């Protein structure tokens, strides 16, 4: 599976857009990009996933570069409740039940 | 729709004992996976069950086992507990045959003393 690289921590002001980058330069053609987040003492929460097209749902947007070597998760209007560790995972969708979590990005939303 | 439910939420056991954790997946989900989360190792895959059969297994000793029932509910068992087994144990479910992602429960916090 392709390895992902994320910054260990980021800060964002409440109400602003939070843009979380992820590098996955060795991604292969059939690997999807998944994003999860984990708030302290809770289980990881699924946010969004995509293959090559940009995706948007009620929580976030996922922008994948044309060469698919990197992606950005966008939380359009961050709130204090978005403070969490965000994980970017690359995986063949058929094996998405066995996710390999890295260290993620600790996002802090400041008032 | 109710989410993934794990019981108990907290558990304290002594070294050498065994423990059984329970997971009820989202209704209609047939695949259940288990993960262990520790501060040092992060989130690690334990095993996955689909239609009562283990389909994948992570790199854990045989003391860690699991099973799935016909109603898709799952249990995991850890025998001969060690201090290092103290962790948050997470269960996740997905439909199994569709392309949906995993949905996690809030875990069982196991402390071994």
Interface residues (C-beta under 8 A of the other chain):
Chain A: X34 X36 X41 X42 X43 X44 X45 X46 X49 X93 X95 X96 X97 X98 X99 X100 X101 X102 X103
Chain B: X4 X31 X33 X42 X43 X44 X45 X48 X55 X56 X58 X88 X90 X92 X94 X99 X101 X102 X103 X104 X105 X106 X107 X109
